[in-house]
């Protein structure tokens, strides 16, 4: 069992919770984490790069000048690849789908949980008893981060309706905010710390957070 302290906003430990590694994949699986990480990264690529061949260039196909008698090399249309403004010999089409790799939903969920386990093993998860704020104020959230010892990049996972926490954290340097149901291996591994409240952590481990988010739009 992994023992994890729960902090209040002043950085004091108010309780300790235990997390069973079996719920998160039992052990850290580097191969699975890499596969999921690369998959998410690939899906973020636009894949819209493209070039034009001679057939895509707008212009005449007329022979530039006559074949003989000019003293110049023989030349055909102006759109050929070896002339300025012409097309390329081997054009590049849109490759949006070429960067997509599919993973089963169960593998994605396991990878997300396993990334959380990796953070827990390295003591990079900060759990709060509550992330409720009376008003959206960046300085208040900065004080919370300092109180729990977050001095590097931090990913903040908040519940669906916790607007004040999201607005308070979004302007801090090195801090990114995601909804708890959108927590993924890519964001987890790209940040040193993970900050979330106790209720969100338990819902994520139990898997009920995905059921809660279905059919619900959050600004």
C-alpha positions as CSV (number, residue, x, y, z in Angstrom):
1,X,0.0,0.0,0.0
2,X,1.1,3.5,-0.8
3,X,0.6,6.0,2.1
4,X,-0.2,9.5,0.8
5,X,-0.6,12.6,3.0
6,X,-3.5,14.9,2.6
7,X,-2.8,18.6,3.0
8,X,-4.9,21.6,3.8
9,X,-4.4,25.0,2.2
10,X,-1.8,25.9,4.8
11,X,0.4,22.9,3.9
12,X,-0.4,21.0,7.1
13,X,-1.1,17.2,7.0
14,X,-4.6,16.6,8.1
15,X,-4.8,12.9,7.3
16,X,-3.1,10.0,5.4
17,X,-4.8,7.8,2.8
18,X,-3.7,4.5,1.5
19,X,-3.7,3.6,-2.2
20,X,-3.5,0.0,-3.5
21,X,-1.0,-0.2,-6.4
22,X,-3.1,-3.0,-7.8
23,X,-5.7,-0.5,-8.7
24,X,-3.2,1.4,-10.8
25,X,-1.5,-1.5,-12.6
26,X,0.4,-3.1,-9.7
27,X,3.8,-1.7,-11.0
28,X,5.1,1.0,-13.3
29,X,5.0,-0.3,-17.0
30,X,7.4,1.8,-19.1
31,X,6.5,0.2,-22.4
32,X,2.8,0.9,-21.9
33,X,3.5,4.5,-20.8
34,X,5.6,5.1,-23.8
35,X,3.1,3.7,-26.2
36,X,0.3,5.8,-24.7
37,X,2.5,8.9,-24.6
38,X,3.4,8.6,-28.3
39,X,-0.2,7.9,-29.2
40,X,-1.4,11.1,-27.6
41,X,1.4,13.1,-29.1
42,X,0.7,11.8,-32.5
43,X,-3.0,12.8,-32.3
44,X,-1.9,16.4,-31.6
45,X,-0.1,16.7,-34.9
46,X,-2.0,18.4,-37.6
47,X,-0.6,16.4,-40.5
48,X,-1.5,19.2,-42.9
49,X,1.9,19.7,-44.6
50,X,1.7,19.3,-48.4
51,X,3.4,20.4,-51.6
52,X,2.4,20.8,-55.3
53,X,3.5,18.7,-58.2
54,X,3.7,20.1,-61.8
55,X,0.0,19.2,-62.3
56,X,-1.1,21.3,-59.3
57,X,0.7,24.5,-60.5
58,X,-1.5,27.0,-62.2
59,X,0.1,28.0,-65.6
60,X,0.3,27.2,-69.2
61,X,1.6,23.8,-70.6
62,X,2.9,25.5,-73.7
63,X,6.5,24.8,-74.6
64,X,8.6,27.8,-73.5
65,X,10.4,28.2,-76.8
66,X,11.1,26.2,-79.9
67,X,13.2,23.1,-79.7
68,X,16.1,24.1,-82.0
69,X,17.8,27.3,-83.1
70,X,18.0,29.3,-79.9
71,X,21.3,27.9,-78.6
72,X,19.7,27.1,-75.2
73,X,19.0,23.7,-73.7
74,X,15.9,21.9,-74.7
75,X,13.0,22.9,-72.4
76,X,9.3,22.1,-72.2
77,X,6.6,23.6,-70.0
78,X,7.4,26.2,-67.3
79,X,5.8,24.1,-64.5
80,X,8.4,21.3,-64.6
81,X,10.3,20.7,-61.3
82,X,13.7,22.0,-62.6
83,X,12.4,25.5,-63.3
84,X,11.7,28.2,-60.8
85,X,8.1,28.3,-59.8
86,X,7.5,24.8,-61.0
87,X,6.1,21.9,-59.0
88,X,8.2,19.4,-57.0
89,X,9.1,15.9,-58.4
90,X,7.6,13.9,-55.5
91,X,4.9,16.0,-53.9
92,X,3.8,15.5,-50.2
93,X,0.1,15.0,-49.7
94,X,-1.7,15.6,-46.4
95,X,-0.7,13.0,-43.9
96,X,-3.1,13.6,-41.1
97,X,-4.1,10.0,-40.7
98,X,-0.5,8.7,-41.0
99,X,0.3,10.0,-37.5
100,X,-2.8,8.4,-35.8
101,X,-2.3,5.3,-33.8
102,X,-5.2,3.6,-32.1
103,X,-5.2,2.1,-28.6
104,X,-8.0,0.1,-27.0
105,X,-9.9,2.1,-24.4
106,X,-8.9,-0.3,-21.6
107,X,-5.2,0.2,-22.5
108,X,-5.6,4.0,-22.4
109,X,-7.3,3.9,-19.0
110,X,-4.6,1.5,-17.7
111,X,-1.9,3.8,-19.0
112,X,-3.4,6.8,-17.4
113,X,-3.6,5.0,-14.0
114,X,-0.1,3.7,-14.4
115,X,1.2,7.2,-15.0
116,X,-0.5,8.2,-11.8
117,X,1.3,5.3,-10.1
118,X,4.6,6.5,-11.4
119,X,3.9,9.9,-9.9
120,X,2.9,8.3,-6.6
121,X,6.1,6.2,-6.5
122,X,8.2,9.4,-7.0
123,X,6.2,11.3,-4.4
124,X,5.1,13.9,-7.0
125,X,1.4,13.9,-6.1
126,X,0.0,16.6,-3.8
127,X,-3.4,15.8,-2.5
128,X,-5.5,18.5,-0.9
129,X,-8.5,18.0,1.4
130,X,-10.3,20.6,-0.6
131,X,-9.6,22.9,-3.6
132,X,-12.7,25.1,-3.0
133,X,-12.1,28.9,-3.1
134,X,-14.5,31.6,-2.2
135,X,-13.3,33.7,-5.2
136,X,-11.1,33.3,-8.2
137,X,-7.7,34.8,-7.0
138,X,-4.4,33.8,-8.5
139,X,-2.4,34.8,-5.3
140,X,-4.5,32.4,-3.2
141,X,-3.7,29.5,-5.4
142,X,0.0,30.5,-5.6
143,X,0.1,30.4,-1.8
144,X,-1.3,26.9,-1.8
145,X,1.3,25.7,-4.2
146,X,4.1,27.2,-2.1
147,X,2.6,25.7,1.1
148,X,2.7,22.1,-0.3
149,X,6.2,22.4,-1.8
150,X,5.4,22.8,-5.5
151,X,8.4,24.5,-7.0
152,X,8.4,23.1,-10.5
153,X,5.8,22.6,-13.2
154,X,2.5,21.4,-11.9
155,X,-0.6,19.9,-13.4
156,X,-3.8,20.8,-11.5
157,X,-6.8,18.4,-12.0
158,X,-10.1,19.9,-10.8
159,X,-13.6,18.7,-10.6
160,X,-16.2,19.6,-13.2
161,X,-17.8,22.5,-11.3
162,X,-14.7,23.9,-9.6
163,X,-14.6,27.2,-11.6
164,X,-12.8,29.3,-9.0
165,X,-9.9,26.9,-8.7
166,X,-9.5,26.7,-12.5
167,X,-9.6,30.5,-12.9
168,X,-7.2,31.0,-10.0
169,X,-4.5,28.6,-11.4
170,X,-4.7,29.3,-15.1
171,X,-2.5,32.4,-15.0
172,X,0.4,30.9,-13.0
173,X,3.6,30.1,-14.9
174,X,4.3,26.4,-15.3
175,X,0.8,25.5,-14.1
176,X,-1.7,23.8,-16.4
177,X,-5.3,23.0,-15.4
178,X,-7.3,20.0,-16.7
179,X,-10.6,18.4,-15.8
180,X,-10.2,15.3,-13.7
181,X,-11.9,13.1,-16.4
182,X,-9.4,14.4,-19.0
183,X,-6.3,13.4,-17.0
184,X,-4.0,11.5,-19.3
185,X,-0.5,10.0,-19.5
186,X,0.8,12.8,-21.7
187,X,0.0,15.6,-19.3
188,X,1.0,13.6,-16.3
189,X,4.5,12.9,-17.6
190,X,5.0,16.4,-18.9
191,X,4.7,17.9,-15.5
192,X,6.7,17.4,-12.3
193,X,3.8,17.6,-9.9
194,X,0.2,16.7,-9.9
195,X,-2.2,18.6,-7.6
196,X,-5.7,17.5,-6.9
197,X,-8.2,17.1,-4.1
198,X,-8.9,13.9,-2.2
199,X,-12.4,13.4,-3.7
200,X,-11.1,13.8,-7.3
201,X,-8.3,11.3,-6.7
202,X,-10.6,8.7,-5.3
203,X,-13.0,9.1,-8.2
204,X,-10.2,8.8,-10.7
205,X,-8.9,5.6,-9.2
206,X,-12.4,4.1,-8.9
207,X,-13.2,5.1,-12.5
208,X,-16.5,6.8,-11.5
209,X,-15.1,10.1,-12.8
210,X,-15.7,9.0,-16.5
211,X,-19.3,8.1,-15.8
212,X,-19.9,11.4,-14.2
213,X,-18.6,13.4,-17.2
214,X,-20.7,11.6,-19.8
215,X,-23.1,14.0,-21.5
216,X,-22.0,17.0,-19.4
217,X,-20.5,20.1,-21.0
218,X,-18.1,22.2,-18.9
219,X,-16.9,25.6,-19.9
